[in-house]
Amino acid sequence: MVVGEHRATKLVINLAALQSNIKNEKKLLPASTRLFAVVKANAYGHGLVQVANAAVAGGADGLCVAILDEALELRHAGIKVPVLVLGITEPENAMLAQKDDISLTVGSTEWLLQYCQLLQNQLVTGKLKVHLALDTGMGRIGFRVRDEFDHALRLVQKRPFSFEGIFTHFATADEVSFDYFTQQMDTWHQLTDHMESLPEFIHVSNSATSLWHLPVTGNMIRFGIAMYGLNPSGRIIDPPFELQPVLSLVTKIDFVKQVQKGSSISYGATYQAKDDEWIGTIPLGYADGYPRRMQGFHVLVDGEFCEIVGRVCMDQMMIKLPHKMAAGTEVTLIGQQKGQQISCEDVAEYAHTINYEIMTSLATRLKREYVY
C-alpha cells in the first residue's frame, strides 16, 4: 500500500469530535447499555486502528468489524476489548478467531455443525464466542425460522461454543415511517420471547435505531455512521444531538493558468470557458475516492465556493478560480473553511449516493492526519 505522504492532499481526522459523538450518544443510553463502536471498512475510511483506539479511549466498550481480517488487525495492534465480526466467517477460519478471542456471527445450524466437524481432528482449547444473527426483515444473514433458531440454541449451549450474543439489524430505522421497523420488532419477539435464558449481549440497535428508536430491546448498541458525525438518514430526520463531523478532505492548488474564452477543460471537452478564466489544478481524483461525476459541484478556496470544471480525472481535477491565485493555496473538498462548509452529505447528494459510500470510498493512498 502506497500512501501519498509527499503531496498536499490529505484527510484530517478529528478524534476529539469522534469521542464527543460517543459521549453524547451514551448520555441517551441507560447506564447498563454498552456501546460497541463500528470500525469496519477501515473505520468508514477514517483509519481502523487509530479510530478504534480513540473510540475505546472515548468510552466504547467494544468494537464491531465486517470481516475477520479487520478483527485480527485490531488484535495485532494490541487492542484488548471485545471484538465482534458482523459478517459470516468461513468455518475453517474460525479457529483463528477463537485463538485471538474474537467473537463471530453465525446465521445457520449448518455453520455450527461444520465447525464442530472441523474440530474433530484438531487440538483446540477454549471455546469459540458466537453471536446468533436473526433475519427479522433485512433479508441479509441470520435465522428466519424459529425451529432452526431453536436448534442453533441447543448447539451453542454445548462445547465448543460460548453463546455470547443474539442480534438483528433494522432495514428502515433511518426512515420517518415506523411501519416496517415495527414489523421487524414483532418478528424479533416471535423468535426470541420464548428463550429461557439470554446471552450476555442482546443488540438490535444500529446508529439510526439508537438515535430515534430508544428505548428498544437490548443491552448493547452498534454505533456506526453517527460516531463519525454523519446523519444515518441524510437530511430526512434531525438527530437528538448535534453530530460533529470527524473528517475533512483538503489539498492545495498545485498549478494555475489563465485560459481564453472557449477553451476546453479535461476529458471529453465537456467544459468550455465562458470568458477568459483562471483555472487551478489540484492533486486529487477519482482514484482517491472522490467521485468522477462531480463536474459542476464546488470546492472551497479562500472561503469562496469554486466550481469543479471538466470531468474529474484519476489523479487530478480542475477548478475555476475567482481570480489569479498562487499555487499552494489551500482547498477544502469536505469540511469547513473561513466560515463556509461543504459536508459529506453535500457531496453525496450531488453524486446521487449516500454519505456512507463517500466515506468508505476514500482511498488508502490518501494521507490521514489525526488531530484532537
C-alpha positions in Angstrom: 0.0 0.0 0.0 1.4 3.4 -1.0 0.3 6.5 0.9 0.7 9.9 -0.6 3.0 11.3 2.0 4.6 13.8 -0.4 1.6 15.6 -1.8 -0.6 18.2 -0.2 -3.8 16.1 -0.4 -4.9 14.6 3.0 -7.7 13.6 5.3 -7.8 15.3 8.6 -9.4 13.2 11.3 -10.6 15.0 14.4 -10.6 12.3 17.1 -12.0 14.7 19.7 -15.1 15.1 17.6 -15.4 11.3 17.3 -15.2 10.9 21.1 -17.7 13.7 21.6 -20.2 11.9 19.4 -19.7 8.7 21.5 -20.2 10.6 24.8 -23.3 12.4 23.6 -24.8 9.1 22.5 -24.0 7.4 25.8 -26.0 10.2 27.6 -29.1 8.8 25.8 -28.5 5.3 27.0 -29.2 3.5 30.2 -26.1 3.2 32.3 -26.2 -0.6 31.8 -26.2 -0.4 28.0 -22.9 -1.0 26.3 -21.7 0.8 23.2 -19.7 -1.1 20.5 -18.0 1.2 18.0 -18.4 0.0 14.4 -15.0 0.3 12.8 -15.5 -1.9 9.7 -14.3 -0.8 6.2 -11.2 0.9 7.6 -13.4 2.7 10.1 -15.6 4.1 7.4 -12.5 5.4 5.6 -11.1 7.1 8.8 -8.4 4.6 9.7 -9.1 1.3 11.5 -6.6 1.1 14.4 -6.4 4.9 15.1 -10.2 5.2 15.3 -10.5 2.0 17.3 -8.1 3.2 19.9 -9.7 6.7 20.1 -13.2 5.1 20.4 -12.2 2.9 23.3 -10.5 5.8 25.0 -13.7 7.8 24.4 -15.9 5.3 26.1 -16.6 2.5 23.7 -17.0 -0.9 25.4 -16.2 -3.0 22.3 -15.7 -2.9 18.6 -17.6 -4.3 15.6 -16.0 -5.1 12.2 -17.2 -6.8 9.0 -14.5 -9.4 8.3 -12.2 -11.5 10.3 -9.1 -9.8 8.9 -10.2 -6.5 10.4 -10.6 -8.1 13.8 -7.2 -9.7 13.6 -5.6 -6.4 12.7 -7.1 -4.9 15.9 -5.7 -7.7 18.0 -2.3 -7.5 16.3 -2.4 -3.7 17.2 -2.7 -4.7 20.9 -6.4 -3.8 21.3 -7.9 -6.0 24.0 -11.6 -5.0 24.2 -14.3 -7.4 22.8 -14.4 -7.5 19.0 -17.4 -8.9 17.0 -17.2 -9.8 13.3 -20.6 -8.9 11.9 -20.2 -10.8 8.6 -20.1 -14.6 8.1 -16.6 -16.1 8.6 -15.8 -19.4 6.9 -15.8 -22.2 9.4 -12.3 -23.3 8.6 -11.1 -19.8 9.6 -13.0 -19.7 12.9 -10.1 -21.2 14.9 -8.1 -18.0 14.2 -10.9 -16.1 15.9 -11.0 -18.5 18.8 -7.3 -18.2 19.3 -7.4 -14.4 19.4 -10.6 -14.1 21.5 -12.7 -12.7 18.6 -16.5 -13.2 18.5 -18.1 -14.5 15.3 -21.5 -14.1 13.8 -23.4 -17.3 13.0 -26.6 -17.5 10.9 -27.2 -21.2 10.3 -27.1 -24.5 12.0 -25.0 -25.8 9.1 -22.2 -23.5 10.1 -22.2 -24.7 13.7 -22.1 -28.3 12.6 -19.3 -27.7 10.1 -17.2 -26.1 12.7 -17.7 -29.0 15.1 -16.8 -31.4 12.3 -13.6 -29.4 11.6 -12.6 -29.6 15.2 -12.7 -33.4 15.4 -9.0 -33.8 14.4 -7.8 -30.5 16.0 -6.4 -29.9 19.5 -8.2 -26.8 20.4 -8.6 -25.5 23.9 -11.2 -22.9 24.9 -14.5 -22.1 23.2 -15.5 -20.0 20.2 -17.6 -17.0 21.1 -20.6 -16.7 18.9 -23.5 -14.3 18.3 -26.6 -15.7 16.6 -27.9 -13.4 13.9 -31.7 -13.2 13.3 -33.1 -12.1 10.0 -36.2 -10.2 11.0 -36.6 -8.5 7.7 -33.3 -7.2 6.4 -33.0 -10.3 4.1 -29.3 -10.5 4.5 -28.0 -13.1 7.0 -29.4 -14.9 10.0 -32.1 -17.3 11.3 -35.6 -16.7 9.9 -37.4 -19.8 11.2 -37.9 -20.5 14.9 -37.3 -24.2 14.7 -33.9 -23.7 13.1 -33.1 -21.0 15.6 -34.1 -23.3 18.5 -31.8 -26.0 17.0 -29.0 -23.5 17.0 -29.7 -22.5 20.6 -29.3 -26.1 21.6 -26.0 -26.4 19.7 -24.4 -23.3 21.1 -25.1 -24.3 24.7 -22.5 -27.0 24.3 -18.8 -27.2 23.8 -17.0 -25.9 21.7 -19.1 -22.7 21.8 -19.6 -19.8 24.1 -23.0 -18.4 23.4 -22.3 -14.7 23.8 -25.0 -12.8 21.9 -28.0 -12.5 19.7 -28.8 -9.6 17.4 -30.7 -8.4 14.4 -30.4 -5.4 12.0 -33.2 -3.0 11.0 -33.7 -2.1 7.4 -35.7 1.2 7.8 -34.6 2.6 11.2 -33.5 5.8 9.4 -36.9 6.5 7.8 -39.8 8.6 9.0 -42.3 5.7 8.8 -42.1 3.2 11.7 -44.3 0.6 10.0 -41.6 -1.8 8.7 -39.5 -1.2 11.8 -42.4 -2.3 13.9 -42.8 -5.4 11.8 -39.2 -6.3 12.4 -39.5 -5.8 16.1 -42.6 -8.1 16.1 -40.6 -10.8 14.3 -37.8 -10.4 16.8 -40.1 -11.0 19.7 -41.7 -14.0 17.9 -38.2 -15.6 17.6 -36.8 -14.7 21.0 -39.5 -14.3 23.6 -39.6 -18.0 24.4 -35.9 -18.1 25.4 -35.5 -19.3 28.9 -32.0 -17.7 29.3 -30.4 -14.9 27.5 -26.7 -14.4 26.5 -24.5 -11.6 27.7 -25.2 -9.3 24.7 -28.6 -8.6 23.1 -28.2 -6.0 20.4 -30.7 -4.7 17.8 -29.6 -1.0 17.6 -27.5 0.4 14.8 -26.8 4.2 14.8 -30.3 5.1 13.4 -32.1 2.9 16.0 -30.0 4.3 18.8 -30.8 7.9 17.7 -34.5 7.6 17.0 -36.0 4.4 18.5 -34.9 4.3 22.1 -35.7 2.5 24.2 -35.6 -0.8 22.4 -34.9 -4.3 23.4 -31.3 -5.0 24.2 -28.3 -4.1 26.4 -25.8 -3.1 23.6 -25.8 -0.8 20.6 -23.7 -0.8 17.5 -22.6 2.8 17.0 -21.5 3.3 13.4 -22.1 6.2 11.0 -23.2 8.6 13.7 -19.9 8.1 15.5 -18.2 9.8 12.5 -20.6 12.7 12.8 -22.8 11.8 9.9 -26.6 11.6 9.9 -27.8 8.0 9.1 -30.9 9.5 7.4 -29.1 12.0 5.4 -31.2 15.1 5.9 -34.6 13.4 6.5 -34.6 13.3 10.3 -32.8 15.6 12.7 -30.7 13.7 15.3 -31.3 14.3 19.1 -27.9 16.0 19.5 -25.6 17.8 17.2 -23.3 15.3 15.4 -19.8 16.6 15.0 -18.2 15.7 11.6 -14.9 13.9 12.1 -13.3 14.1 8.7 -12.1 16.8 6.4 -10.6 16.4 2.9 -8.2 19.1 2.0 -5.5 19.8 -0.6 -3.6 22.7 -2.2 -3.6 24.1 -5.7 -0.5 22.9 -7.5 -0.9 24.6 -10.9 -2.6 27.8 -12.1 -3.2 29.1 -15.6 -5.4 31.5 -17.5 -7.4 30.1 -20.4 -9.1 32.0 -23.1 -12.9 32.1 -23.7 -14.0 28.9 -25.4 -11.0 26.8 -24.1 -11.9 23.2 -23.2 -11.0 21.6 -19.9 -10.5 17.8 -19.2 -11.5 14.6 -20.8 -14.3 14.8 -23.3 -14.0 18.6 -23.6 -17.2 18.8 -21.5 -16.4 22.3 -20.2 -15.7 25.4 -22.3 -14.7 28.6 -20.6 -17.4 31.2 -20.9 -14.8 34.0 -20.6 -11.1 34.3 -20.0 -10.8 32.3 -16.8 -8.3 31.4 -14.2 -8.1 27.6 -13.7 -6.5 25.8 -10.9 -5.4 22.2 -10.8 -5.5 20.2 -7.6 -3.8 16.8 -6.9 -6.8 14.6 -6.2 -9.0 12.5 -8.4 -11.3 9.5 -8.5 -8.5 7.1 -7.7 -8.6 8.8 -4.3 -12.3 8.1 -3.9 -13.6 11.5 -5.0 -16.4 10.7 -7.5 -15.7 11.2 -11.2 -19.2 12.7 -11.7 -18.6 15.8 -9.6 -18.2 18.2 -12.5 -20.3 21.3 -11.7 -20.0 20.9 -8.0 -17.7 23.1 -5.9 -14.8 23.2 -3.5 -13.7 25.9 -1.1 -10.8 28.2 -1.8 -10.0 31.1 0.5 -13.6 30.8 1.8 -15.1 31.0 -1.7 -17.1 28.3 -3.5 -15.2 27.4 -6.7 -16.7 25.3 -9.4 -15.2 22.0 -10.5 -14.8 22.3 -14.2 -14.4 19.4 -16.6 -14.5 15.8 -15.6 -12.6 14.7 -12.5 -9.5 12.8 -13.6 -8.0 9.8 -12.0 -5.4 11.8 -10.0 -6.2 15.4 -10.7 -9.1 17.8 -11.2 -9.6 21.4 -12.3 -11.4 24.3 -10.6 -12.5 27.7 -11.7 -10.9 30.4 -9.6 -12.4 33.9 -9.0 -9.1 35.5 -9.8 -5.4 34.6 -10.1 -4.4 32.6 -7.0 -1.0 31.3 -6.1 0.0 27.6 -6.3 0.0 26.3 -2.7 -3.4 28.0 -1.8 -5.4 25.6 0.4 -8.5 23.9 -0.9 -11.2 22.2 1.1 -13.4 19.5 -0.6 -15.1 18.3 2.6 -15.1 20.3 5.8 -15.0 24.0 6.9 -13.0 26.9 5.6 -13.4 30.6 6.7 -17.0 30.2 7.9 -18.2 28.2 4.9 -18.7 24.4 4.8 -19.0 21.5 2.4 -20.4 18.5 4.2 -20.1 14.9 3.2 -23.8 14.9 2.7 -23.5 17.8 0.2 -21.0 15.6 -1.8 -23.2 12.6 -1.5 -26.3 14.3 -2.7 -24.6 15.7 -5.8 -23.1 12.3 -6.5 -26.6 10.7 -6.1 -25.4 8.4 -3.4 -25.3 8.3 0.4 -22.7 9.6 2.9 -21.6 6.1 3.8 -20.4 5.4 0.2 -18.5 8.7 0.1 -16.6 7.9 3.3 -15.9 4.3 2.6 -14.6 5.0 -0.9 -11.8 7.3 0.3 -8.6 5.5 -0.9 -5.9 4.2 1.3 -3.3 6.3 -0.6 -4.8 9.4 1.0 -2.6 10.5 3.9 -4.5 10.6 7.1 -3.6 13.1 9.8 -5.1 12.6 13.3 -5.8 15.6 15.5 -7.6 16.3 18.8 
